Amino acid sequence: MASERLAGWRASSGSARRAVSDDRAVGREPQATSGVFDVWHRRPRQQRAIGLVTWISVCYCHYCLLGFSSSSTSSTVTLTSFAICRGRRASLSSLLFLPQAQAKAAETAEAQKASPSAPLAKLPPGSRVLDLGGLLSASVEQDLEKAIDLLERDTPYRFRLVCPPPGYGPQDKALWSDFVKSAGQYFAQEAQWDPANAVVLLVSPRTSAGRTANLLNFSVATKLTQRLQYRIASDTFTKISNKYGDSQFVRQAGEGEAAALAAMNAIACLRKGVCMQPLRDDEAREVAFERKAAVSTAEALAVAGM
């Protein structure tokens, strides 16, 4: 049946073309004939040109969309292209911009997936150790949470540790800035959060110029640095970062252990009240978990000989 229809269409189209050719040869206007060719021929030339361009555009768009048929959005667009191929009306501009629209939708989905606030949205408020990179064990997290709890109970200081997800780091300035801002907004949900007395340790494994860079970075509130100038040296946290963030130390101890030791040392220095140099690991742990409160300002000045 299909072959008979195809043969009939070819015969009618061929006879129509020959009839038109004969009419033009004798100087007569082509007479109306039957068949697909007659319908196409009777359309104005401009309309035929637009129809040809539209058909080519539909075929091209359909070809481009074959690779995106796995997503629901692209499947809808593919079905749309099928409907257009069957003769339904559509604007030429929509056909030409289908691939661009599909690409933009994919970029939007990827941007939402990579949103800096996305990893933090899954965490309940109140966590002081945000290990989104999976560097710390559960027992180490519990130790740090306990040490921070004792510090904030006995002193006005606030300490937080943040390990961002893989791919987030200072090398991408825009993404890193947004993530740090999102982390600050997360901590601000706590009633006891005081950014003027806060010390935040950011742990971000990264490379710089082909070399492993220091993964530890302390962020200390400016006013807190001024208040601690006679008790804790302004470069004490930098020294802690350089000690535990050294590439050789990190290779031997591991990234998680280096971050935990640096955090414990910083907590101990804040709790001790006087700290010009990083503490020994055993001393830092002892001070961080001792029960007595940190020394007062008067005691700190006396120890400093002032």
HUWO-V236007 format. One record per backbone hydrogen bond with DSSP energy under -1.0 kcal/mol. CO is the residue of the C=O (numbers start at 0). NH is the residue of the N-H. E is the energy in kcal/mol with one decimal. If there is no record, write none. Layout:
{{CO	NH	E} {CO	NH	E}}
This chain:
{{0	4	-2.1} {1	5	-2.4} {2	6	-2.4} {3	7	-2.3} {4	8	-2.7} {5	9	-2.3} {6	10	-2.2} {7	11	-2.6} {8	12	-2.6} {9	13	-2.6} {10	14	-2.6} {11	15	-2.2} {12	16	-2.3} {13	17	-2.2} {14	18	-2.3} {15	19	-2.2} {16	20	-2.1} {17	21	-2.3} {18	22	-2.4} {19	23	-2.1} {20	24	-1.6} {21	25	-1.4} {22	27	-2.6} {34	38	-1.4} {35	39	-2.3} {36	40	-2.6} {37	41	-2.0} {43	47	-2.2} {44	48	-2.2} {45	49	-2.4} {46	50	-2.4} {47	51	-2.2} {48	52	-2.4} {49	53	-2.6} {50	54	-2.3} {51	55	-2.2} {52	56	-2.4} {53	57	-2.5} {54	58	-2.2} {55	59	-2.3} {56	60	-2.8} {57	61	-2.6} {58	62	-2.0} {59	63	-2.4} {60	64	-2.1} {64	67	-1.4} {67	70	-1.4} {70	74	-1.9} {71	75	-1.9} {72	76	-1.9} {73	77	-2.7} {74	78	-2.4} {75	79	-1.9} {76	80	-2.2} {77	81	-2.0} {78	82	-2.2} {79	83	-2.2} {80	84	-2.4} {81	85	-1.2} {82	87	-1.6} {83	86	-2.1} {90	94	-1.3} {91	95	-2.1} {92	96	-1.7} {96	100	-2.4} {97	101	-2.3} {98	102	-2.4} {99	103	-2.4} {100	104	-2.1} {101	105	-1.9} {102	106	-2.2} {103	107	-2.3} {104	108	-2.1} {105	109	-2.1} {106	110	-2.4} {107	111	-2.2} {108	112	-1.9} {109	113	-2.0} {111	114	-1.1} {114	117	-1.5} {116	120	-1.6} {119	122	-1.3} {127	160	-2.1} {129	131	-1.3} {129	162	-3.6} {136	140	-2.1} {137	141	-2.0} {138	142	-2.1} {139	143	-2.4} {140	144	-2.6} {141	145	-2.2} {142	146	-2.5} {143	147	-2.6} {144	148	-2.0} {145	149	-2.1} {146	150	-2.1} {147	151	-2.6} {148	152	-1.5} {149	153	-1.8} {150	154	-1.8} {157	198	-2.7} {159	200	-2.9} {160	129	-3.1} {161	202	-2.9} {162	131	-2.1} {164	167	-1.9} {168	171	-1.8} {171	175	-2.9} {172	176	-2.5} {173	177	-2.0} {174	178	-2.1} {175	179	-2.6} {176	180	-2.1} {177	181	-2.2} {178	182	-2.5} {179	183	-2.2} {180	184	-2.0} {181	185	-2.0} {182	186	-2.4} {183	187	-1.8} {185	188	-1.2} {186	189	-1.8} {193	196	-1.8} {194	197	-1.0} {196	157	-2.6} {197	220	-2.1} {198	159	-2.0} {199	218	-3.0} {200	161	-2.9} {201	216	-1.6} {205	212	-1.9} {207	210	-1.7} {210	207	-3.7} {214	203	-2.5} {216	201	-2.9} {218	199	-2.6} {220	224	-2.0} {221	225	-1.7} {222	226	-2.1} {223	227	-1.7} {225	228	-1.0} {227	230	-1.7} {227	231	-3.3} {230	274	-2.2} {232	235	-1.8} {234	238	-2.3} {235	239	-2.2} {236	240	-2.2} {237	241	-2.5} {238	242	-2.2} {239	243	-2.3} {240	244	-2.0} {245	249	-2.6} {246	250	-2.1} {247	251	-1.6} {248	252	-2.9} {249	253	-2.4} {253	257	-2.1} {254	258	-2.2} {255	259	-2.3} {256	260	-2.6} {257	261	-2.1} {258	262	-2.3} {259	263	-2.5} {260	264	-2.2} {261	265	-2.2} {262	266	-2.5} {263	267	-2.2} {264	268	-2.2} {265	269	-2.2} {266	270	-2.2} {267	271	-2.9} {268	272	-2.0} {274	232	-1.1} {279	283	-3.0} {280	284	-2.0} {281	285	-2.0} {282	286	-2.7} {283	287	-2.4} {284	288	-1.4} {295	299	-2.2} {296	300	-2.4} {297	301	-2.0} {298	302	-2.5} {299	303	-1.9} {300	305	-2.9} {301	304	-1.3}}
